[in-house]
Amino acid sequence: MASVESIVAKMRQNPQGIRFTDLCKVCDYYFGEPRQSGSSHRVYKTPWQGDPRVNIQNSKGNAKAYQVRQVLKAVDKLGK
């Protein structure tokens, strides 16, 4: 089982090769439980003003690359 730090390192190297479950693990760690998870999308709330959410979706077991980049941007904004 990969740690969150190693998943984030993989995300930075190749945003296209990330499994959806790994992206969920990262989002759960940084943003807490999703406010919506019953459909194909999972929506996470972020602590800042503006667009206060991270929206990810499952695409045949993988995460979409542009959503991986959005999560990385949000994690960087958190400064953790």
DSSP file (Angstrom, degrees, kcal/mol; ACC not computed):
  #  RESIDUE AA STRUCTURE BP1 BP2  ACC     N-H-->O    O-->H-N    N-H-->O    O-->H-N    TCO  KAPPA ALPHA  PHI   PSI    X-CA   Y-CA   Z-CA
    1    1 A M              0   0    0      0, 0.0     2,-0.1     0, 0.0     0, 0.0   0.000 360.0 360.0 360.0 124.2    0.0    0.0    0.0
    2    2 A A        -     0   0    0      1,-0.1     2,-0.1     2,-0.0     0, 0.0  -0.444 360.0-122.2 -78.0 145.0    1.5    3.3   -1.1
    3    3 A S     >  -     0   0    0     -2,-0.1     4,-2.0     1,-0.1     5,-0.2  -0.413  24.7-111.3 -80.6 163.1    1.9    6.2    1.2
    4    4 A V  H  > S+     0   0    0      1,-0.2     4,-2.5     2,-0.2     5,-0.2   0.888 117.3  54.6 -61.8 -40.1    0.3    9.6    0.4
    5    5 A E  H  > S+     0   0    0      1,-0.2     4,-2.0     2,-0.2    -1,-0.2   0.897 108.7  47.4 -63.2 -40.6    3.7   11.2   -0.1
    6    6 A S  H  > S+     0   0    0      2,-0.2     4,-2.0     1,-0.2    -1,-0.2   0.857 111.1  51.6 -70.8 -33.1    4.7    8.6   -2.7
    7    7 A I  H  X S+     0   0    0     -4,-2.0     4,-2.5     2,-0.2    -2,-0.2   0.923 109.5  49.7 -66.6 -43.4    1.4    8.9   -4.5
    8    8 A V  H  X S+     0   0    0     -4,-2.5     4,-2.0     1,-0.2    -2,-0.2   0.891 109.2  52.4 -62.4 -39.1    1.9   12.7   -4.7
    9    9 A A  H  X S+     0   0    0     -4,-2.0     4,-1.6     1,-0.2    -1,-0.2   0.913 110.7  47.4 -62.8 -42.0    5.4   12.2   -6.1
   10   10 A K  H  X S+     0   0    0     -4,-2.0     4,-2.7     1,-0.2    -2,-0.2   0.885 108.9  55.2 -64.2 -38.6    4.0    9.9   -8.8
   11   11 A M  H  < S+     0   0    0     -4,-2.5    -2,-0.2     1,-0.2    -1,-0.2   0.886 107.8  49.0 -62.1 -38.8    1.3   12.5   -9.5
   12   12 A R  H  < S+     0   0    0     -4,-2.0    -1,-0.2     1,-0.2    -2,-0.2   0.851 113.7  46.4 -69.8 -34.1    4.0   15.1  -10.1
   13   13 A Q  H  < S+     0   0    0     -4,-1.6    -2,-0.2     1,-0.2    -1,-0.2   0.917 134.5   2.6 -73.9 -44.2    6.0   12.8  -12.4
   14   14 A N    ><  -     0   0    0     -4,-2.7     3,-1.2    -5,-0.1    -1,-0.2  -0.753  56.3-175.4-149.4  94.3    3.1   11.6  -14.6
   15   15 A P  G >  S+     0   0    0      0, 0.0     3,-0.5     0, 0.0    53,-0.2   0.668  85.0  61.6 -66.4 -14.5   -0.5   12.9  -14.0
   16   16 A Q  G 3  S+     0   0    0      1,-0.2    49,-0.1    52,-0.1    -5,-0.1   0.713  95.3  58.7 -84.8 -19.3   -1.9   10.5  -16.6
   17   17 A G  G <  S+     0   0    0     -3,-1.2     2,-0.5    -7,-0.2    -1,-0.2  -0.037  76.8 119.9-102.0  33.3   -0.8    7.3  -14.8
   18   18 A I    <   -     0   0    0     -3,-0.5    45,-2.8    45,-0.3     2,-0.2  -0.835  57.9-132.1-105.5 130.8   -2.7    7.7  -11.5
   19   19 A R  B  >  -A   62   0A   0     -2,-0.5     4,-1.9    43,-0.2    43,-0.3  -0.500  18.6-125.2 -75.5 147.5   -5.4    5.3  -10.3
   20   20 A F  H  > S+     0   0    0     41,-2.1     4,-2.4     1,-0.2     5,-0.2   0.883 110.3  55.1 -61.2 -40.2   -8.6    6.9   -9.1
   21   21 A T  H  > S+     0   0    0     40,-0.5     4,-1.9     1,-0.2    -1,-0.2   0.867 107.2  50.7 -64.0 -35.0   -8.4    5.1   -5.7
   22   22 A D  H  > S+     0   0    0     -3,-0.2     4,-1.9     2,-0.2    -1,-0.2   0.897 109.9  49.5 -68.0 -39.6   -4.9    6.6   -5.2
   23   23 A L  H  X S+     0   0    0     -4,-1.9     4,-2.6     1,-0.2    -2,-0.2   0.893 109.6  52.3 -65.5 -38.5   -6.2   10.1   -6.0
   24   24 A C  H  X S+     0   0    0     -4,-2.4     4,-2.9     1,-0.2     5,-0.2   0.897 106.9  53.3 -61.6 -40.2   -9.1    9.5   -3.6
   25   25 A K  H  X S+     0   0    0     -4,-1.9     4,-1.8     2,-0.2    -2,-0.2   0.910 110.6  46.4 -61.8 -42.8   -6.6    8.6   -0.9
   26   26 A V  H  X S+     0   0    0     -4,-1.9     4,-2.3     2,-0.2     5,-0.3   0.931 114.2  47.3 -64.6 -46.6   -4.7   11.8   -1.4
   27   27 A C  H  X>S+     0   0    0     -4,-2.6     4,-3.1     1,-0.2     5,-0.5   0.900 110.7  51.8 -64.4 -41.1   -7.9   13.9   -1.4
   28   28 A D  H  X5S+     0   0    0     -4,-2.9     4,-1.2     3,-0.2    -1,-0.2   0.898 111.5  48.9 -60.8 -39.8   -9.2   12.2    1.8
   29   29 A Y  H  <5S+     0   0    0     -4,-1.8    -2,-0.2    -5,-0.2    -1,-0.2   0.924 122.6  29.9 -66.3 -46.0   -5.8   12.9    3.5
   30   30 A Y  H  <5S+     0   0    0     -4,-2.3    -2,-0.2    -5,-0.1    -3,-0.2   0.821 134.5  24.7 -86.9 -32.5   -5.6   16.6    2.6
   31   31 A F  H  <5S-     0   0    0     -4,-3.1    14,-0.3     1,-0.3    -3,-0.2   0.486  97.1-130.6-116.0  -5.2   -9.3   17.6    2.4
   32   32 A G     << -     0   0    0     -4,-1.2    -1,-0.3    -5,-0.5    -2,-0.1  -0.407  60.5  -8.9  85.7-165.7  -11.2   15.2    4.6
   33   33 A E  S    S-     0   0    0     -2,-0.1    12,-0.4     1,-0.1     2,-0.1  -0.351  79.7-106.2 -66.4 144.5  -14.3   13.2    3.6
   34   34 A P        -     0   0    0      0, 0.0    10,-0.3     0, 0.0     3,-0.1  -0.426  13.3-141.2 -70.3 146.8  -16.0   14.2    0.3
   35   35 A R  S    S+     0   0    0      8,-2.6     2,-0.4     1,-0.3     9,-0.2   0.698  93.9  28.5 -80.3 -18.0  -19.2   16.1    0.5
   36   36 A Q  B     +C   43   0B   0      7,-1.1     7,-1.9     1,-0.1    -1,-0.3  -0.985  61.8 139.4-140.4 130.8  -20.5   14.1   -2.4
   37   37 A S        +     0   0    0     -2,-0.4    -1,-0.1     5,-0.2     5,-0.1   0.311  46.7  94.8-149.8   8.5  -19.4   10.5   -3.3
   38   38 A G  S    S+     0   0    0      2,-0.0     4,-0.1     0, 0.0     2,-0.1   0.701  85.3  46.5 -80.7 -19.5  -22.6    8.6   -4.3
   39   39 A S  S    S-     0   0    0      2,-0.6    -3,-0.0     1,-0.0     0, 0.0  -0.169 112.0 -75.3-105.1-160.4  -22.2    9.2   -8.1
   40   40 A S  S    S+     0   0    0     -2,-0.1    18,-1.6    17,-0.1     2,-0.3   0.627 113.0  71.3 -74.6 -11.9  -19.2    8.9  -10.5
   41   41 A H  E     - D   0  57B   0     16,-0.2    -2,-0.6    14,-0.0     2,-0.4  -0.752  64.3-157.8-104.4 150.7  -17.9   12.2   -9.0
   42   42 A R  E     - D   0  56B   0     14,-2.8    14,-2.6    -2,-0.3     2,-0.5  -0.999  12.1-161.1-124.1 127.5  -16.3   12.9   -5.6
   43   43 A V  E     -CD  36  55B   0     -7,-1.9    -8,-2.6    -2,-0.4    -7,-1.1  -0.941   4.6-167.6-116.1 124.8  -16.4   16.5   -4.5
   44   44 A Y  E     - D   0  54B   0     10,-3.2    10,-2.6    -2,-0.5     2,-0.3  -0.888  17.5-129.8-112.5 140.6  -14.1   17.7   -1.7
   45   45 A K  E     - D   0  53B   0    -12,-0.4     8,-0.3    -2,-0.4    -2,-0.0  -0.703  19.5-155.1 -88.8 139.4  -14.4   21.1    0.1
   46   46 A T        -     0   0    0      6,-1.4   -15,-0.1    -2,-0.3    28,-0.0  -0.802  21.2-121.6-111.8 157.2  -11.3   23.3    0.4
   47   47 A P  S    S+     0   0    0      0, 0.0     2,-0.2     0, 0.0    -2,-0.0   0.305  79.7  83.2 -84.9  11.3  -10.7   25.9    3.1
   48   48 A W  S    S-     0   0    0      3,-0.1    -2,-0.2     1,-0.1     2,-0.0  -0.711  77.7-102.8-116.4 166.7  -10.3   29.0    0.9
   49   49 A Q  S    S+     0   0    0     -2,-0.2     2,-0.6     2,-0.1    -1,-0.1  -0.225  86.5  39.4 -74.9 168.2  -12.5   31.5   -0.8
   50   50 A G  S    S+     0   0    0      2,-0.1    -1,-0.0     1,-0.1     0, 0.0  -0.827 124.4   9.3  97.3-119.3  -13.3   31.5   -4.5
   51   51 A D  S    S-     0   0    0     -2,-0.6     2,-1.6     1,-0.1    -3,-0.1  -0.754  74.7-174.4 -97.2  87.5  -13.8   28.0   -6.0
   52   52 A P        +     0   0    0      0, 0.0    -6,-1.4     0, 0.0     2,-0.3  -0.195  48.9  74.6 -85.5  49.0  -13.9   26.1   -2.7
   53   53 A R  E     -D   45   0B   0     -2,-1.6     2,-0.5    -8,-0.3    -8,-0.2  -0.998  58.4-147.9-154.6 156.3  -14.0   22.5   -4.1
   54   54 A V  E     -D   44   0B   0    -10,-2.6   -10,-3.2    -2,-0.3     2,-0.5  -0.998  21.2-164.6-122.4 123.9  -12.0   19.8   -5.7
   55   55 A N  E     +D   43   0B   0     -2,-0.5     2,-0.3   -12,-0.2   -12,-0.2  -0.943  12.6 171.5-115.3 121.2  -14.1   17.6   -8.1
   56   56 A I  E     -D   42   0B   0    -14,-2.6   -14,-2.8    -2,-0.5     2,-0.3  -0.909   9.6-164.8-126.5 157.0  -12.7   14.3   -9.3
   57   57 A Q  E     -D   41   0B   0     -2,-0.3     7,-0.6   -16,-0.2     2,-0.4  -0.988  24.3-111.7-143.4 153.6  -14.2   11.4  -11.2
   58   58 A N  E     -B   63   0A   0    -18,-1.6     2,-0.5    -2,-0.3     5,-0.2  -0.684  25.0-173.2 -84.2 127.9  -13.5    7.8  -12.0
   59   59 A S  E >  S-B   62   0A   0      3,-2.6     3,-1.3    -2,-0.4   -39,-0.1  -0.763  75.0 -46.2-124.1  84.1  -12.6    7.1  -15.6
   60   60 A K  T 3  S-     0   0    0     -2,-0.5     3,-0.1     1,-0.3    -2,-0.0   0.888 118.6 -43.8  58.1  42.6  -12.4    3.3  -16.0
   61   61 A G  T 3  S+     0   0    0      1,-0.3   -41,-2.1   -42,-0.1   -40,-0.5   0.253 124.7  92.4  90.9 -12.5  -10.3    3.0  -12.8
   62   62 A N  E <  S-AB  19  59A   0     -3,-1.3    -3,-2.6   -43,-0.3    -1,-0.3  -0.756  73.5-118.1-112.7 160.0   -8.0    5.9  -13.6
   63   63 A A  E     - B   0  58A   0    -45,-2.8   -45,-0.3    -2,-0.3     2,-0.3  -0.682  35.4-106.0 -90.8 150.0   -8.1    9.6  -12.7
   64   64 A K    >>  -     0   0    0     -7,-0.6     4,-1.9    -2,-0.3     3,-0.5  -0.584  25.5-129.8 -76.2 138.2   -8.3   12.2  -15.4
   65   65 A A  H 3> S+     0   0    0     -2,-0.3     4,-2.2     1,-0.3     5,-0.2   0.865 105.7  53.0 -60.1 -40.6   -5.0   14.0  -15.8
   66   66 A Y  H 3> S+     0   0    0      1,-0.2     4,-1.6     2,-0.2    -1,-0.3   0.848 109.6  50.0 -66.9 -30.5   -6.4   17.5  -15.7
   67   67 A Q  H <> S+     0   0    0     -3,-0.5     4,-2.3     2,-0.2    -1,-0.2   0.849 107.2  53.9 -74.2 -33.8   -8.1   16.6  -12.4
   68   68 A V  H  X S+     0   0    0     -4,-1.9     4,-2.4     2,-0.2    -2,-0.2   0.922 109.2  49.0 -61.8 -43.9   -4.8   15.2  -11.0
   69   69 A R  H  X S+     0   0    0     -4,-2.2     4,-2.2     1,-0.2    -2,-0.2   0.878 109.5  52.3 -64.0 -37.2   -3.2   18.6  -11.9
   70   70 A Q  H  X S+     0   0    0     -4,-1.6     4,-2.2     2,-0.2    -1,-0.2   0.904 109.5  49.1 -64.8 -40.9   -6.0   20.4  -10.1
   71   71 A V  H  X S+     0   0    0     -4,-2.3     4,-2.7     2,-0.2    -2,-0.2   0.917 110.3  50.8 -64.8 -42.8   -5.5   18.4   -7.0
   72   72 A L  H  X S+     0   0    0     -4,-2.4     4,-2.5     1,-0.2    -2,-0.2   0.910 109.7  50.4 -60.4 -41.8   -1.8   19.0   -7.0
   73   73 A K  H  X S+     0   0    0     -4,-2.2     4,-2.0     2,-0.2    -1,-0.2   0.908 112.0  47.6 -61.9 -42.0   -2.5   22.8   -7.4
   74   74 A A  H  X S+     0   0    0     -4,-2.2     4,-1.6     2,-0.2    -2,-0.2   0.892 111.4  50.3 -67.1 -40.0   -4.9   22.6   -4.4
   75   75 A V  H  X>S+     0   0    0     -4,-2.7     4,-1.2     1,-0.2     5,-1.0   0.908 111.0  49.5 -64.5 -41.6   -2.4   20.6   -2.3
   76   76 A D  H  <5S+     0   0    0     -4,-2.5     3,-0.2     1,-0.2    -1,-0.2   0.876 107.8  54.4 -63.5 -37.4    0.3   23.2   -3.1
   77   77 A K  H  <5S+     0   0    0     -4,-2.0    -1,-0.2     1,-0.2    -2,-0.2   0.836 103.4  56.0 -66.0 -32.4   -2.0   26.0   -2.1
   78   78 A L  H  <5S-     0   0    0     -4,-1.6    -1,-0.2    -5,-0.1    -2,-0.2   0.814 101.6-140.1 -67.5 -29.7   -2.5   24.3    1.2
   79   79 A G  T  <5       0   0    0     -4,-1.2    -3,-0.2    -3,-0.2    -2,-0.1   0.744 360.0 360.0  77.9  23.7    1.2   24.4    1.8
   80   80 A K      <       0   0    0     -5,-1.0    -4,-0.1   -50,-0.0    -5,-0.1   0.437 360.0 360.0 -94.6 360.0    1.5   21.0    3.4
